[in-house]
Amino acid sequence: MTDDLLYRQVTDIMEPLLGPAAERFVVRQIASHLGKLPQELTSDDLPKLIEWTKVTLGLLTEDRQLIDEYEHKMAELAE
Amino acid sequence: MAHVKTKPWQSAKLTYLLVVSCWIIYAVLTLIAPQAAAASYRLSSLQLILLRLTVIVPIHLIWLIAAHGAVTLKRYAQMIQGAKEAAGINHIADGLLWTLGYLIASSLLSAIVPFYINLPGYDALVILRDHLAPAMSLVAFWLLFQGSQELKAVAKFDTWAGPTMWAVAGFAVIAFLLVLEFATAPVVAQAQADLTSVSLVNHSILIYTLILPYIVAWFLGVLACVNITKYSNRVGGVIYRRALRDVVIGLCLVITLAVTIQILSFASKFLLSLAVMPLLVVVYLLLFIYGLGFVFIRAGAKRLASIEVQP
């Protein structure tokens, strides 16, 4: 999966956490940690993206359950 | 795809500079104000100086806190420029800056007026002072309402549901009583120092130039509060909503308090003969809570901005 779809799916997973800020957050995460444009995101990038977003979300909330839920959904997407 | 611009708001320094400059002018005018203007308060010279100092210092703190809160929200709006909720937040931040402008302009004009008591143009200055407040608050509340309407398009909710109707009905009763009281109140001769537009302009004209703009402004403020609260309840994102919560509490405090302060000032100036000291205590207590509203806005806007700057 190398098109826009995967990036959209990641954004959809992020939206219950960050609402309108989700898309901007995902674009920034992909650019900063993977050095890619959103549409260049591939399944192989997901493990690294999950690790980085977990760290970043940890800076925004102390709610571990929220982060675990996010990680679970992202892991399902990566499979 | 949303793009984030990290360029800071260019006018922040100018805003602080304007606020501090206005405060210096206000402090000087207040400290050297003619004694005659305050004669009606029946205070000794020492009491008068103390009273003036207790006004000047808190006023400055509240202006600065308000400027800081509004500027922080404005910076956040600039930071998310291009996003679907950016225009709404930007208009709300502009509205907040206008509520601050209203506070500063009305304080400055009230401080300037006593110097013109025996000069030509005094009546015109009094009319300008009395009309500037509703004009500026109309702009401020229109911007807040406009911003809240733009947020409505993001979270998709209905303003006119359930509790909104009750809030509007309550507001309509207050507005009706205010107009009725104003229209039927007898014109009482006022001392030159206490002169207001009521003694200078016909009541039937003032209903359109003074009362109506106030009522429309307050109505827009109530609707803005309703929309902003509904937005915060309907918008997605647990972390985003938690960050937004303080902004919403602050905005509702600022709007409610701004309306209450205006109603009190209006009533004391045009309708009632309230003792100056209790009125001052109430107004400054309200101003303190108003300032607290901006503290909430600043805290929430910083939390929202932290979502945008995480690499």
Interface residues (C-beta under 8 A of the other chain):
Chain A: E15 P16 L17 L18 G19 P20 A21 A22 E23 R24 F25 V27 R28 Q29 S32 H33 P38 T56 L57 L59 L60 T61 D63 L66
Chain B: M1 A2 H3 V4 I80 A83 K84 E85 V154 V235 G236 G237 V238 I239 Y240 R241 R242 L304 S306 I307 E308 Q310 P311
